[in-house]
Amino acid sequence: MKIAILGPGAIGSTFAWHLSRAGHDVTVVARGARLRWLEEERAIVRGDGERAGVTVASSLDAATPWDIVLVTVLSPQVAAVLPALRASAARRVMFMFNTFERLEPLRDAVGAERFRFGFPGGVFTLLIDGRIHPQVRAGTTVDDADVAQLFNAAGVPTVVERDMQSWLRSHAAMVAPLMSIGVIVHARGAGVTWEEAATHARAFAAGFEIVRAHGNAILPTAIGVSARLPRVVVTALLWMMSRTKMSSDLGRLGAAEPRMLIDMMNTAAPQLAAPLLAIRP
C-alpha cells in the first residue's frame, strides 16, 4: 500500500517503522528539526539501530492517490493540515490523536466516505535524539476493519470500535487523571499521597460524568467497569499505580496533553469540570 504519515513524532514514527518493515511504501511528512533529521537518515531508526526506510517530504503531495493518510499530529495542530487533507487525492484519511472534541468537523473537512479515526492506545514510544524507543502492546483501536487488518499484519495489535466518539471521550476521562499523576510522580521521583490520589479520583469521576452528560457510552467495557468503582477503590488504585514505572513513564511525556484534555472537558461542561481543573498540571 501507498501510505503517508503526517506528523512523524514518536507515535507516527512507530507506525511508519512497522508499516515500512511490513513492505508498504511509506512517506513521512515532517517539519523543522524532525524533517532535517529524517532527510539525513531517510529512515525511521529504533534505539537499537534497526532501520526502516521511508520517503521524506515537507508537504503532502495532493496528487498522489494515497491508500491511506495517517494524521498523527496533536489535536491543536490539526487545523493547520486540514486544507492539505481536503485537497488530497487520498482514498482514506485516518486521524489518530487524543481529543474530547466533536469529530464531525473533521469528517466534514475530508468527506464522510474518506474519514476514519483511530487511537494508538497500545503504542508507547519515546523519541530520543531522533530515534524511537517503542513499546507496542494490545490496545490500538480504529473504526475501520481494513485498517485494523493492515496494522495487525504490521505487528501493531489493533481492534475495531465503530463508536470512536464515545471511545475517545471515555479514554480522555480515564487518562487525564493518570497523566496528571504521572507528571507529579516524574517531577517528585515518588508516588502521590493518599490525599492527592483522592483528589484525582474525584477528577476521574467528574470526567465520566461529563462523558455521560454528552450522551456518550463509556467504552470499552473495561473502562465502563472502572467508571462504576467506588471512590475509595479508585483512590487506592491510583495511589498504588503512582508507585509503578508506568506512572513515571507517563510523566515523561509531559504536562501538555493532560492540560489539553482537561481544558477540552472544561469547555464541554464547565459546570461539571471543577474537580478536573483542580488536578490540571
LUMVOVEX-828904 format. One line per field, with one value per residue (C-alpha): residue number from 1; x, y, z. Coordinates in steps of 0.02 Angstrom, whole numbers, plus 50000, padded with zeros to 5 digits. Layout:
num	NUM; ... $
east	X; ... $
north	Y; ... $
up	Z; ... $
END
This chain:
num	1; 2; 3; 4; 5; 6; 7; 8; 9; 10; 11; 12; 13; 14; 15; 16; 17; 18; 19; 20; 21; 22; 23; 24; 25; 26; 27; 28; 29; 30; 31; 32; 33; 34; 35; 36; 37; 38; 39; 40; 41; 42; 43; 44; 45; 46; 47; 48; 49; 50; 51; 52; 53; 54; 55; 56; 57; 58; 59; 60; 61; 62; 63; 64; 65; 66; 67; 68; 69; 70; 71; 72; 73; 74; 75; 76; 77; 78; 79; 80; 81; 82; 83; 84; 85; 86; 87; 88; 89; 90; 91; 92; 93; 94; 95; 96; 97; 98; 99; 100; 101; 102; 103; 104; 105; 106; 107; 108; 109; 110; 111; 112; 113; 114; 115; 116; 117; 118; 119; 120; 121; 122; 123; 124; 125; 126; 127; 128; 129; 130; 131; 132; 133; 134; 135; 136; 137; 138; 139; 140; 141; 142; 143; 144; 145; 146; 147; 148; 149; 150; 151; 152; 153; 154; 155; 156; 157; 158; 159; 160; 161; 162; 163; 164; 165; 166; 167; 168; 169; 170; 171; 172; 173; 174; 175; 176; 177; 178; 179; 180; 181; 182; 183; 184; 185; 186; 187; 188; 189; 190; 191; 192; 193; 194; 195; 196; 197; 198; 199; 200; 201; 202; 203; 204; 205; 206; 207; 208; 209; 210; 211; 212; 213; 214; 215; 216; 217; 218; 219; 220; 221; 222; 223; 224; 225; 226; 227; 228; 229; 230; 231; 232; 233; 234; 235; 236; 237; 238; 239; 240; 241; 242; 243; 244; 245; 246; 247; 248; 249; 250; 251; 252; 253; 254; 255; 256; 257; 258; 259; 260; 261; 262; 263; 264; 265; 266; 267; 268; 269; 270; 271; 272; 273; 274; 275; 276; 277; 278; 279; 280; 281 $
east	50000; 50049; 50042; 50078; 50103; 50080; 50171; 50309; 50344; 50354; 50187; 50187; 50365; 50320; 50182; 50298; 50430; 50308; 50219; 50382; 50454; 50293; 50332; 50225; 50278; 50284; 50308; 50328; 50282; 50380; 50440; 50575; 50712; 50621; 50617; 50803; 50845; 50739; 50811; 50983; 50934; 50799; 50735; 50648; 50780; 50747; 50852; 50938; 50989; 50860; 50806; 50651; 50671; 50545; 50521; 50535; 50433; 50398; 50218; 50083; 50077; 49896; 49900; 49954; 49808; 49868; 49784; 49783; 49849; 49881; 49868; 49966; 49991; 49925; 49744; 49786; 49891; 49754; 49677; 49840; 49842; 49656; 49674; 49806; 49699; 49544; 49640; 49722; 49676; 49694; 49567; 49562; 49615; 49635; 49657; 49748; 49763; 49690; 49537; 49374; 49305; 49171; 49231; 49103; 49210; 49349; 49227; 49155; 49329; 49386; 49218; 49122; 49173; 49359; 49352; 49422; 49477; 49588; 49689; 49861; 49817; 49942; 50088; 50201; 50355; 50489; 50581; 50760; 50892; 50790; 50772; 50615; 50608; 50440; 50335; 50196; 50058; 49873; 49758; 49763; 49583; 49512; 49342; 49389; 49412; 49527; 49643; 49640; 49696; 49834; 49901; 49887; 49985; 50119; 50138; 50029; 49887; 49726; 49540; 49387; 49267; 49134; 49086; 49253; 49174; 49117; 49280; 49387; 49288; 49293; 49479; 49507; 49410; 49517; 49690; 49686; 49698; 49825; 49936; 49917; 49977; 50119; 50178; 50185; 50275; 50403; 50444; 50446; 50525; 50396; 50213; 50068; 49996; 49828; 49750; 49820; 49753; 49581; 49584; 49623; 49487; 49360; 49425; 49411; 49226; 49195; 49267; 49148; 49002; 49044; 49050; 48877; 48810; 48851; 48754; 48906; 48928; 49077; 49186; 49264; 49187; 49342; 49333; 49147; 49184; 49316; 49196; 49074; 49202; 49176; 49277; 49385; 49433; 49482; 49584; 49676; 49710; 49777; 49886; 49959; 49980; 50078; 50213; 50237; 50357; 50207; 50159; 50335; 50340; 50176; 50252; 50399; 50277; 50249; 50101; 50038; 49921; 49830; 49811; 49736; 49612; 49559; 49533; 49427; 49318; 49302; 49244; 49120; 49042; 49112; 48978; 49050; 49235; 49294; 49371; 49468; 49531; 49593; 49717; 49769; 49960 $
north	50000; 50181; 50265; 50443; 50490; 50672; 50705; 50576; 50610; 50467; 50386; 50423; 50361; 50198; 50166; 50215; 50092; 49947; 49982; 50004; 49844; 49756; 49803; 49956; 50114; 50242; 50430; 50535; 50719; 50817; 50991; 51080; 50983; 50818; 50848; 50886; 50730; 50619; 50696; 50643; 50466; 50427; 50301; 50281; 50220; 50124; 50145; 49979; 50039; 49941; 50044; 50055; 50152; 50290; 50430; 50600; 50754; 50927; 50929; 50806; 50776; 50815; 50721; 50554; 50433; 50376; 50216; 50296; 50452; 50436; 50601; 50585; 50768; 50835; 50892; 51081; 51058; 50977; 51138; 51181; 51020; 51012; 51112; 50990; 50841; 50916; 50940; 50770; 50627; 50507; 50366; 50365; 50489; 50418; 50542; 50470; 50579; 50613; 50725; 50757; 50868; 50825; 50726; 50795; 50944; 50826; 50713; 50863; 50927; 50770; 50694; 50557; 50425; 50454; 50495; 50371; 50386; 50280; 50289; 50211; 50151; 50008; 50112; 50196; 50273; 50395; 50494; 50523; 50604; 50564; 50378; 50291; 50184; 50096; 49979; 49906; 49811; 49774; 49925; 50017; 50046; 50101; 50116; 50026; 49836; 49850; 49969; 49854; 49712; 49822; 49866; 49690; 49621; 49752; 49699; 49829; 49736; 49826; 49805; 49885; 50004; 50089; 50220; 50310; 50469; 50380; 50282; 50439; 50534; 50385; 50370; 50555; 50544; 50397; 50455; 50638; 50597; 50459; 50576; 50714; 50593; 50542; 50723; 50732; 50566; 50607; 50775; 50709; 50540; 50462; 50414; 50529; 50546; 50470; 50644; 50677; 50509; 50554; 50721; 50631; 50502; 50645; 50707; 50530; 50526; 50702; 50655; 50509; 50618; 50737; 50592; 50534; 50712; 50718; 50559; 50451; 50272; 50226; 50120; 49994; 49878; 49880; 50069; 50056; 49940; 50057; 50205; 50116; 50075; 50154; 50313; 50237; 50092; 50213; 50312; 50155; 50102; 50274; 50277; 50106; 50146; 50303; 50188; 50095; 50126; 50154; 50310; 50380; 50340; 50435; 50583; 50585; 50632; 50800; 50904; 50969; 50825; 50812; 51001; 50994; 50856; 50941; 51105; 51015; 50936; 51103; 51183; 51042; 51052; 51192; 51161; 50986; 51014; 51089; 50925; 50912; 51090; 51051; 50923; 51019; 51008 $
up	50000; 49975; 50145; 50203; 50385; 50437; 50599; 50618; 50800; 50924; 50878; 50692; 50676; 50763; 50638; 50496; 50558; 50570; 50406; 50311; 50383; 50329; 50149; 50121; 50030; 50171; 50154; 50312; 50306; 50435; 50475; 50573; 50660; 50634; 50446; 50442; 50543; 50431; 50272; 50331; 50381; 50252; 50378; 50545; 50666; 50826; 50980; 50944; 50771; 50672; 50521; 50412; 50251; 50214; 50089; 50172; 50120; 50188; 50124; 50072; 49884; 49841; 49675; 49747; 49773; 49944; 50003; 50175; 50259; 50446; 50538; 50700; 50744; 50909; 50913; 50917; 50759; 50654; 50588; 50501; 50399; 50354; 50192; 50127; 50178; 50097; 49933; 49938; 49822; 49969; 49975; 50166; 50298; 50473; 50616; 50767; 50921; 51092; 51094; 51184; 51048; 50920; 50769; 50646; 50591; 50540; 50449; 50356; 50312; 50220; 50173; 50263; 50136; 50173; 50357; 50483; 50664; 50773; 50932; 50962; 51136; 51132; 51071; 51198; 51120; 51172; 51038; 51096; 50986; 50831; 50870; 50929; 51085; 51065; 51170; 51064; 51151; 51127; 51137; 50971; 50917; 50748; 50666; 50505; 50494; 50342; 50435; 50585; 50472; 50400; 50572; 50640; 50492; 50525; 50707; 50793; 50883; 50839; 50872; 50793; 50881; 50774; 50904; 50914; 50982; 51140; 51149; 51137; 51267; 51386; 51358; 51391; 51555; 51609; 51556; 51606; 51793; 51758; 51658; 51787; 51922; 51807; 51795; 51985; 52001; 51868; 51947; 52126; 52098; 52214; 52218; 52264; 52438; 52484; 52482; 52308; 52248; 52318; 52226; 52064; 52099; 52107; 51940; 51871; 51918; 51851; 51681; 51662; 51719; 51576; 51452; 51506; 51504; 51318; 51285; 51253; 51310; 51420; 51306; 51303; 51433; 51545; 51562; 51595; 51741; 51812; 51798; 51916; 52052; 52225; 52251; 52388; 52273; 52134; 52261; 52315; 52136; 52089; 52246; 52200; 52015; 52059; 52126; 51963; 51818; 51704; 51801; 51790; 51604; 51578; 51668; 51549; 51410; 51495; 51552; 51384; 51344; 51512; 51512; 51338; 51382; 51543; 51451; 51320; 51454; 51542; 51379; 51352; 51525; 51636; 51768; 51798; 51773; 51939; 52002; 51838; 51847; 52023; 51953; 51796; 51795 $
END
